[in-house]
């Protein structure tokens, strides 16, 4: 992933996720051109449905990217740490790459 796109995504997610919550950002190759799946793991919006979490992050991130940069993201995923543990068990081959994270000293789990 282009470092400029990665920086924009990290800044956007950092601004979105409430300071009292941790998060991790992962990317996974899709095997389609240079497109990636962008995953945000956080407890921040655990009471929202998956579609609501995705829409929240997707609309915010896409507003920050230029048209060619948007084309590198195949889809968004926003999951809780518990959901992430289940998803990771299904990975075969290339593992997701850590793009960024925040470990808040005031985070509650």
Buried (B, 14 or more C-beta within 10 A) or exposed (E): BEEEBBEBBBEBBBEBBEEEBBBBBBBBBEEEEEEBBBBBBBBBBEEEEEEEBBBBBBEBBBEBBEEEBEEBBBEBBBBBBEBBEEBEEEEEEEEBEEBBBBEEEEBEE
